[in-house]
Amino acid sequence: MKSDLLHTPLFPLGRTFATPGALGLMQRTDTTPWVLLGRHRSGDFGCLDAYDCAANNRAVLDGTRILSAYELGPANEKVWVITEADRSSTTILLPSDY
C-alpha cells in the first residue's frame, strides 16, 4: 500500500541543510522542511518524470545521489531536495541555488 511506503525511510538523510532561498519559499508557502524531508526519504520524489524516479530508485540501492523536486504554493514554485551519494547530508534548495 502506497501510504505505508510513505512512512518507511528508504535511506538516511545525514545532516540536513536548507538554503536561504528555500527557507524563504517554504515560509511563504507555509511548508515545513520536515514534510519535504519525509516525502523525499520515503520515496515520494515529487514532480519528477518516470525516468528520474527510476534513477532515484536505483540510487537508493546503489548509493548514488538522490534528487526530489516539489512544487510549492499557488505559483508551483520548485524546490529541490538532494541527498548526497555518501548519505552524509541532504540539502533543500531552489534550482537557482544549485
N, C-alpha and C positions, 0 to 999 in steps of 0.2 A: 504494500500500500504506500503510495507516494507520501502521504502525510507522516507515516512512520519514518520514511527515509529522511525527511527534512529535519528530524531530530537526532539523527545519528551522525556524529562527526566522522568525516572520511579521512581527515589529515590534521595535523597540528598546525596552528597559526603562527607559533613562535611569538616574538614581541610584536605588538600592534602599534601602528602609527597612522596618522592622518595628516594630510597637508592642510594648510590654512584655507585654501580654496575649497577643498572637500568639506572641511568643518563648516564653512560658511554656507555651502549648499545644503548640507544636512540640517543646519539650524533654520534656514529659510523654508525648508520643506517639512519641518518637524519630523525628521527621520533620525533615529538613534543609530550610532555605529554598530551597536550590538546586534541589531536586526540584520544589517547587511553582512556582518561577520558570520552570524549564524546561518544565513542562507548560503553564503559562499562555502563554508566548511562542510556543509551537509549536501552539496552537490546541486543546489539551485543556482546556476550560473547566470541567471538573469536573461538579458535580451541578446544573447549570443546566438549565432546561427548553428545549424546542426553540425557543421564541420568543426567549429571552435568548441562546442560542447563535447564532441567526441575526442578532440585533442586534450581537453581538460580531464576527461575520464581516463585517458591513457596516462596523463601526467600524475594522477592520483596513484597509479600503480608503478610508474617508472621513476617517480621522483623528480620530475621537471616542473618548471614554473606553472602556476595556475592563475588564470585571469578570469574574473567575472565582470560583467557590466550591468549596471542597473539604471533605469530611467526614473528620475525623481521629480515630483511636483507636477503641476498642470502643464508646464512647458516641456516635460520629459527631458530634463537636463541629465546628461550622463555622468555617472561616477563609476570609476573602476575600483576593484579590489584585487590586489596582486599578492600572491604568496610566493616567496622565493623558492627556488628549486631545493635548497637545503632545509627548507621549512623553519629557518631561523627568524623570519619576520614576515608580516603581512602589512601592506600599506593601502589605505583608502585614499584615492587621489582623483583629480579631474584629468581627463585625457590631455588637456593643455599643460598639466603639471609634469607629464612624462618626458 
